[in-house]
Amino acid sequence: MKFLLLSIEFNAGTFSGNGVYACSQARALSQLGHEVLVIAGAPPGHSSAAAAPEDGGNGGAGMQRVVHFELPVWGRLDAGCGWREYAACAGVPTVAAQVAAFGAAAALGVDWHSVGAYDALAAALPAAALPPFVYLNYRVYHRTASAEELAVIEGREQRALRLSRCSMVLSRSDADYLRRHFPAATAAAAPLHVLLPALRSDMERLPAPGLGAESEEAGGGGGLAWATGRRHLACCVRLSPEKEPHRFVEVVEVMAARGSLERLGVVPAMCGAGWNSPYGADLRRRLQQNVPQCVVHDSFMGPGDLAQLYAATLLNLHPPTYDAYGESASFPLLCMTIVEAASQGAPSLVQEGGHVGATDLLSSQAGEVFLCDMEQPVGQLADLVEALLADRARLAAAGRLAQAKARSWTEHDNAQALVQHVQEALAGGEAAPAPAAEAAGGEQAAVEVAA
């Protein structure tokens, strides 16, 4: 099949998880033999020429071609981003001609920013040359939009749902939210699917650390082999209020004051972009003053660097009360950190209630992730963290299970499910979406992914 991908951000070395995930899906589609034409934004100074076709890594069976357009605003995806300019670029005659010549079977639109671009193409193309729209909702911006931007984002997200032959979201929580807030736009005629992001191929290719399962089971090692070389309580999120990294700082401040970090042999570690913002600078000041042993990574971290950090992590604390999939969107290449930590045998403690999408893949019932109320008093949260860190056998068991699950859902699995949903939608064979109550439950999401 041929796919047109409309993504305002398309670069694995860029500012948010959207660019990473868009590249991941395009790459996997190409490797499966499909052709992908990408229309993307770019920062000022980036070449706006069409990139040369890239072999999808499958002997030339698939291919992707990228057309970048410079945008005046870069580094943000809220209502203040360059979505209007992106739409205008998508509708210019040269781009419309490329789209018409390409002959895509479907236009995959990433988030609300893609709707204006699709509308511009619709105005520039004959109806017969316009591919049907499929909404890839990487994040429901309506859930976190400020009052000033809510009207714009609400209108754009609702239009995307109405336009789409079928829509993809990253979690059951996002699906339930859209059905509640946009009931008319999520009717049975346009099914809404949960399509979990996959562990990125560059992380998947890295060797999995030996977790010492056999020796511990035989000798009752109590997690000692797994814990060898692991010393960090980690937090990898963007340093911005919606990711709530202050909660991690508050926890380690309490633990430092109690002396439990030294007693447990634990060194806190934080990584993420935004340390130079007023919010991030204040958190750094607090860490330097109250937890001086905390390791702060404030520069680029590639897959190998992240793997080393996670392989040295006892527990990954993911502090936000809502996250589409647990992505941090912090450094370039830093994305979906809960699953990436799991791929290196590091279990995570995350918000309960299904509001962090990674818990649709990693099940607490199966012992693959730890859940809690992140909004409980900080002293109680610190108590829980200390109890987990003291139980190395429990951490080791969770780390082994999490690693196996994280590595079981690949980019190819994700792309194959996406293609199947699109093909069924284009053939008119989609069934009505399951009621929210049927989609609830700890491990059932794995069934929906494979459906």
C-alpha positions as CSV (number, residue, x, y, z in Angstrom):
1,M,0.0,0.0,0.0
2,K,0.9,3.7,-0.3
3,F,0.5,6.0,2.7
4,L,0.7,9.7,2.9
5,L,1.9,10.7,6.4
6,L,1.1,14.2,7.6
7,S,3.2,15.0,10.7
8,I,4.2,18.5,11.7
9,E,7.2,16.8,13.4
10,F,9.2,14.1,11.7
11,N,12.7,13.6,13.0
12,A,14.1,11.2,15.5
13,G,16.5,13.8,16.8
14,T,13.9,16.5,17.6
15,F,12.1,18.0,20.5
16,S,9.2,15.6,21.3
17,G,8.1,12.0,21.2
18,N,5.8,12.7,18.2
19,G,8.7,13.0,15.9
20,V,10.2,9.8,17.2
21,Y,7.0,7.8,16.9
22,A,6.2,9.2,13.5
23,C,9.6,8.1,12.2
24,S,9.1,4.7,13.9
25,Q,5.8,4.0,12.2
26,A,7.0,5.2,8.8
27,R,10.2,3.1,9.1
28,A,8.2,0.0,10.0
29,L,5.7,0.5,7.2
30,S,8.5,0.8,4.7
31,Q,10.2,-2.3,6.0
32,L,7.0,-4.2,5.5
33,G,7.1,-3.2,1.9
34,H,4.7,-0.2,1.9
35,E,5.6,3.2,0.4
36,V,5.3,6.3,2.5
37,L,5.3,9.9,1.4
38,V,5.8,12.3,4.4
39,I,4.9,15.9,4.6
40,A,6.5,17.4,7.7
41,G,7.5,20.7,9.3
42,A,11.0,21.7,10.2
43,P,12.8,24.3,12.1
44,P,14.1,27.5,10.5
45,G,17.2,26.9,8.5
46,H,16.3,23.3,7.6
47,S,16.3,22.5,3.9
48,S,12.7,22.5,2.5
49,A,13.7,20.4,-0.5
50,A,12.2,16.9,-0.9
51,A,14.5,14.4,0.7
52,A,15.8,11.5,-1.5
53,P,13.8,8.3,-1.2
54,E,15.1,6.1,1.6
55,D,15.2,2.3,1.5
56,G,13.0,1.0,4.3
57,G,15.7,-1.6,5.2
58,N,13.9,-4.4,3.4
59,G,16.0,-4.7,0.2
60,G,14.1,-1.9,-1.5
61,A,10.7,-3.5,-1.0
62,G,9.5,-0.4,0.7
63,M,10.4,3.3,0.6
64,Q,9.8,6.6,2.3
65,R,10.2,10.1,0.9
66,V,10.1,13.2,3.1
67,V,9.2,16.7,2.2
68,H,10.1,19.2,4.9
69,F,8.9,22.8,5.2
70,E,10.4,25.4,7.5
71,L,8.1,26.7,10.1
72,P,8.5,30.0,11.9
73,V,7.8,28.4,15.3
74,W,9.5,25.3,16.4
75,G,9.9,23.4,19.6
76,R,6.2,23.3,20.7
77,L,3.1,21.4,19.7
78,D,0.4,23.4,21.5
79,A,-1.9,26.0,19.9
80,G,1.0,28.4,19.6
81,C,2.9,26.1,17.2
82,G,3.2,26.6,13.4
83,W,0.2,24.6,12.5
84,R,-1.4,27.3,10.3
85,E,1.9,27.7,8.3
86,Y,2.2,23.9,8.1
87,A,-1.3,23.7,6.6
88,A,-0.5,26.4,4.1
89,C,2.7,24.6,2.9
90,A,0.8,21.4,2.5
91,G,-1.6,23.1,0.1
92,V,0.9,24.6,-2.3
93,P,0.6,23.4,-5.9
94,T,3.9,21.6,-6.0
95,V,3.0,19.5,-2.9
96,A,-0.5,18.8,-4.1
97,A,1.0,17.6,-7.4
98,Q,3.4,15.2,-5.6
99,V,0.5,13.9,-3.5
100,A,-1.7,13.3,-6.6
101,A,1.2,11.6,-8.4
102,F,1.9,9.4,-5.4
103,G,-1.6,8.0,-5.3
104,A,-1.8,7.1,-1.6
105,A,-4.5,4.7,-0.4
106,A,-4.8,6.7,2.8
107,A,-3.6,9.8,4.5
108,L,-2.3,9.2,8.0
109,G,-2.7,12.4,10.0
110,V,-0.7,12.8,13.3
111,D,-2.6,14.7,15.9
112,W,-4.7,17.8,15.5
113,H,-2.0,19.7,13.6
114,S,-2.6,17.5,10.6
115,V,-6.2,18.5,10.0
116,G,-5.4,21.8,8.5
117,A,-2.9,20.3,6.2
118,Y,-5.4,17.7,5.0
119,D,-8.0,20.4,4.5
120,A,-5.5,22.4,2.4
121,L,-4.9,19.3,0.2
122,A,-8.6,18.8,-0.1
123,A,-8.9,22.3,-1.5
124,A,-6.0,21.8,-3.9
125,L,-6.8,18.4,-5.2
126,P,-9.6,16.9,-7.3
127,A,-11.8,14.7,-5.1
128,A,-10.7,11.6,-6.8
129,A,-7.0,12.3,-5.9
130,L,-7.6,13.0,-2.2
131,P,-6.8,9.9,-0.1
132,P,-9.2,9.2,2.8
133,F,-8.1,10.5,6.2
134,V,-7.0,8.2,9.1
135,Y,-6.4,9.9,12.4
136,L,-3.3,8.9,14.4
137,N,-4.0,10.5,17.8
138,Y,-0.6,10.3,19.5
139,R,-1.9,12.6,22.3
140,V,-5.3,13.9,23.3
141,Y,-4.4,17.6,23.7
142,H,-7.9,18.4,24.9
143,R,-7.0,16.7,28.2
144,T,-4.3,19.1,29.1
145,A,-5.0,22.2,27.0
146,S,-5.0,25.6,28.8
147,A,-8.1,27.7,28.8
148,E,-6.6,30.0,26.2
149,E,-5.9,27.3,23.6
150,L,-8.8,24.9,24.4
151,A,-11.2,26.3,21.7
152,V,-8.7,25.8,18.9
153,I,-7.6,22.4,20.0
154,E,-11.1,21.2,20.7
155,G,-12.3,22.2,17.3
156,R,-9.3,20.6,15.5
157,E,-9.5,17.3,17.4
158,Q,-13.2,17.0,16.9
159,R,-12.8,17.7,13.2
160,A,-10.1,15.1,12.9
161,L,-12.4,12.5,14.5
162,R,-15.2,13.4,12.2
163,L,-13.0,13.3,9.1
164,S,-11.4,10.0,9.8
165,R,-12.4,6.6,8.4
166,C,-11.0,5.2,11.7
167,S,-8.9,6.7,14.5
168,M,-6.0,5.3,16.5
169,V,-5.1,6.3,20.1
170,L,-2.3,5.2,22.3
171,S,-4.3,4.0,25.3
172,R,-7.6,2.8,26.6
173,S,-7.7,5.9,28.8
174,D,-7.5,8.2,25.8
175,A,-10.1,6.2,23.9
176,D,-12.5,6.4,26.9
177,Y,-11.8,10.2,27.2
178,L,-12.6,10.8,23.5
179,R,-15.8,8.8,23.7
180,R,-17.0,10.8,26.7
181,H,-16.1,14.3,25.4
182,F,-16.7,13.8,21.7
183,P,-19.6,11.3,21.5
184,A,-21.0,12.4,18.2
185,A,-17.5,12.3,16.6
186,T,-16.7,8.9,17.9
187,A,-19.7,7.1,16.4
188,A,-19.7,3.5,15.3
189,A,-19.2,4.6,11.6
190,A,-15.7,5.7,12.5
191,P,-14.1,3.2,14.8
192,L,-11.6,4.1,17.5
193,H,-8.8,1.7,18.0
194,V,-6.2,1.4,20.7
195,L,-2.8,0.9,19.0
196,L,0.0,0.7,21.5
197,P,3.4,2.2,20.5
198,A,6.2,-0.3,20.1
199,L,9.6,-0.4,21.6
200,R,11.7,1.5,19.1
201,S,13.9,-0.7,16.9
202,D,17.1,1.1,17.9
203,M,16.4,0.2,21.6
204,E,15.2,-3.3,20.6
205,R,18.4,-4.0,18.8
206,L,20.5,-3.3,21.9
207,P,21.5,-6.3,23.9
208,A,19.2,-7.1,26.8
209,P,21.1,-7.2,30.1
210,G,21.3,-10.6,31.7
211,L,18.9,-10.7,34.6
212,G,20.3,-13.6,36.5
213,A,17.0,-15.5,36.7
214,E,18.4,-19.0,36.6
215,S,21.0,-18.5,39.2
216,E,18.6,-16.8,41.6
217,E,15.9,-19.4,41.2
218,A,18.4,-22.1,41.8
219,G,20.2,-20.5,44.7
220,G,17.6,-18.2,46.2
221,G,19.6,-15.1,45.4
222,G,16.7,-12.8,46.4
223,G,17.4,-10.5,43.4
224,L,21.1,-10.0,44.1
225,A,22.2,-11.1,40.6
226,W,19.7,-8.8,39.0
227,A,20.6,-5.9,41.2
228,T,24.3,-6.2,40.5
229,G,25.4,-2.8,39.0
230,R,22.0,-1.3,39.6
231,R,21.9,1.7,42.0
232,H,19.5,4.3,40.6
233,L,16.1,5.5,41.4
234,A,15.5,7.1,38.0
235,C,13.1,9.7,36.6
236,C,13.1,10.5,32.9
237,V,10.6,13.1,32.0
238,R,10.5,16.5,30.4
239,L,11.1,19.3,32.9
240,S,7.6,20.9,32.5
241,P,4.7,21.1,34.8
242,E,2.4,18.7,32.9
243,K,5.0,15.9,33.5
244,E,5.1,16.7,37.2
245,P,8.8,16.0,37.8
246,H,8.5,18.1,41.0
247,R,6.9,15.0,42.6
248,F,10.1,13.0,42.1
249,V,12.1,15.8,43.5
250,E,9.9,15.9,46.6
251,V,10.2,12.2,47.1
252,V,14.0,12.1,47.0
253,E,14.1,15.2,49.2
254,V,12.1,13.3,51.9
255,M,14.3,10.2,51.4
256,A,17.5,12.2,51.7
257,A,16.2,13.9,54.9
258,R,15.4,10.4,56.3
259,G,18.8,9.0,55.4
260,S,17.1,6.2,53.4
261,L,19.0,6.8,50.2
262,E,22.3,6.0,51.9
263,R,20.7,3.1,53.9
264,L,19.3,1.5,50.7
265,G,22.4,2.3,48.6
266,V,20.4,4.3,46.1
267,V,21.5,7.2,44.0
268,P,18.7,9.3,42.4
269,A,19.1,10.1,38.7
270,M,17.1,12.5,36.5
271,C,17.2,13.1,32.8
272,G,15.1,15.3,30.5
273,A,15.1,18.5,28.6
274,G,14.0,21.8,30.2
275,W,16.5,22.4,32.9
276,N,17.1,25.9,31.7
277,S,13.4,26.9,32.1
278,P,12.4,28.7,35.3
279,Y,10.6,25.6,36.4
280,G,13.5,23.3,35.6
281,A,16.1,25.6,37.1
282,D,14.1,25.7,40.4
283,L,14.1,21.8,40.5
284,R,17.8,21.7,39.8
285,R,18.5,24.2,42.6
286,R,16.4,22.1,45.0
287,L,18.3,18.9,44.1
288,Q,21.7,20.6,44.4
289,Q,20.7,21.9,47.8
290,N,18.9,18.9,49.3
291,V,20.0,15.9,47.3
292,P,23.5,16.8,46.1
293,Q,24.3,13.1,45.2
294,C,21.5,13.2,42.6
295,V,22.8,12.5,39.0
296,V,21.4,15.0,36.5
297,H,21.7,14.3,32.8
298,D,21.0,17.6,31.0
299,S,22.5,16.8,27.6
300,F,21.6,14.6,24.6
301,M,21.2,10.9,25.4
302,G,21.1,8.4,22.5
303,P,19.8,4.8,22.8
304,G,23.0,3.5,24.1
305,D,23.2,6.1,26.8
306,L,19.6,5.5,27.8
307,A,20.2,1.7,27.9
308,Q,23.2,2.2,30.2
309,L,21.1,4.4,32.6
310,Y,18.2,1.9,32.6
311,A,20.5,-1.1,33.1
312,A,21.8,0.6,36.2
313,T,18.3,1.4,37.5
314,L,16.5,-0.4,40.3
315,L,13.2,1.5,39.9
316,N,12.0,4.0,37.4
317,L,9.6,6.5,39.0
318,H,7.2,8.1,36.4
319,P,5.5,11.0,38.2
320,P,2.7,12.4,36.0
321,T,-0.9,11.5,36.8
322,Y,-1.7,11.4,33.1
323,D,0.5,10.4,30.1
324,A,-0.7,9.2,26.8
325,Y,1.9,6.4,26.8
326,G,4.5,7.3,29.4
327,E,6.6,9.3,26.9
328,S,8.8,12.0,28.2
329,A,9.4,14.0,25.0
330,S,12.5,15.4,26.5
331,F,15.7,14.8,24.7
332,P,15.8,13.8,21.1
333,L,15.4,10.0,21.1
334,L,14.0,10.0,24.6
335,C,10.5,8.6,24.2
336,M,8.2,6.1,25.9
337,T,10.5,5.8,28.8
338,I,8.5,3.3,30.8
339,V,8.7,0.6,28.1
340,E,12.3,1.5,27.3
341,A,13.3,1.2,30.9
342,A,11.5,-2.2,31.0
343,S,13.5,-3.3,27.9
344,Q,16.6,-3.1,30.1
345,G,15.0,-4.9,33.0
346,A,14.1,-1.8,35.1
347,P,10.5,-1.8,36.4
348,S,8.5,1.4,36.8
349,L,6.2,2.9,39.4
350,V,3.4,4.8,37.7
351,Q,0.0,6.3,38.3
352,E,-2.9,3.8,38.8
353,G,-6.3,3.9,37.1
354,G,-5.1,3.3,33.5
355,H,-4.2,7.0,32.9
356,V,-0.7,6.2,31.8
357,G,-0.9,4.3,28.5
358,A,2.1,2.1,29.0
359,T,0.0,0.2,31.6
360,D,-2.1,-1.2,28.7
361,L,1.0,-3.2,27.7
362,L,2.7,-3.7,31.1
363,S,0.2,-5.3,33.5
364,S,0.3,-4.8,37.2
365,Q,-1.7,-8.0,37.6
366,A,1.0,-9.9,35.9
367,G,3.7,-8.2,38.0
368,E,5.2,-6.2,35.2
369,V,4.7,-2.7,36.6
370,F,3.9,-1.1,40.0
371,L,0.9,1.2,40.4
372,C,0.0,3.8,43.0
373,D,-1.8,7.1,43.6
374,M,0.8,9.7,42.7
375,E,-1.3,12.3,44.4
376,Q,-1.0,10.8,47.9
377,P,0.9,12.8,50.5
378,V,4.6,12.8,49.6
379,G,5.6,11.1,52.8
380,Q,3.4,8.1,52.0
381,L,4.7,8.0,48.4
382,A,8.2,8.0,49.8
383,D,7.3,5.1,52.1
384,L,6.1,3.1,49.1
385,V,9.2,3.8,47.1
386,E,11.4,2.9,50.1
387,A,9.6,-0.4,50.5
388,L,10.0,-1.3,46.9
389,L,13.7,-0.4,46.9
390,A,14.2,-2.6,50.0
391,D,12.7,-5.6,48.3
392,R,15.3,-6.4,45.6
393,A,13.7,-9.8,44.9
394,R,10.4,-8.2,44.0
395,L,12.1,-5.6,41.8
396,A,14.1,-8.4,40.1
397,A,11.0,-10.4,39.4
398,A,9.2,-7.4,38.0
399,G,12.2,-6.4,35.9
400,R,12.4,-9.8,34.3
401,L,8.7,-9.9,33.4
402,A,8.7,-6.2,32.2
403,Q,11.7,-6.9,29.9
404,A,10.0,-9.9,28.3
405,K,6.7,-8.0,27.7
406,A,8.4,-4.8,26.4
407,R,10.4,-6.8,23.9
408,S,7.3,-8.7,22.7
409,W,5.6,-5.8,20.9
410,T,7.8,-4.5,18.1
411,E,7.6,-1.8,15.4
412,H,6.6,-4.4,12.9
413,D,3.7,-5.6,15.1
414,N,2.5,-2.1,15.5
415,A,2.7,-1.4,11.7
416,Q,1.0,-4.6,10.8
417,A,-1.9,-3.8,13.2
418,L,-2.1,-0.2,11.7
419,V,-2.3,-1.6,8.2
420,Q,-5.0,-4.1,9.1
421,H,-7.2,-1.4,10.7
422,V,-6.7,0.9,7.7
423,Q,-7.5,-1.9,5.2
424,E,-10.7,-2.8,7.1
425,A,-11.8,0.8,7.3
426,L,-11.3,1.3,3.5
427,A,-13.1,-1.9,2.8
428,G,-16.0,-0.8,5.0
429,G,-15.6,-3.8,7.1
430,E,-15.0,-2.1,10.5
431,A,-17.1,-3.2,13.4
432,A,-18.5,-0.8,15.9
433,P,-16.1,0.2,18.7
434,A,-16.3,-1.7,21.9
435,P,-18.1,0.1,24.7
436,A,-15.7,1.6,27.2
437,A,-16.7,-0.9,29.9
438,E,-15.6,-3.8,27.7
439,A,-12.3,-2.2,27.0
440,A,-11.5,-1.8,30.7
441,G,-9.4,-4.3,32.6
442,G,-5.7,-4.8,33.3
443,E,-4.4,-7.2,30.6
444,Q,-7.2,-7.1,28.1
445,A,-5.5,-4.4,26.1
446,A,-3.1,-6.9,24.7
447,V,-6.0,-8.6,23.0
448,E,-7.2,-5.4,21.4
449,V,-3.7,-4.7,20.1
450,A,-3.6,-8.0,18.3
451,A,-7.3,-7.8,17.1
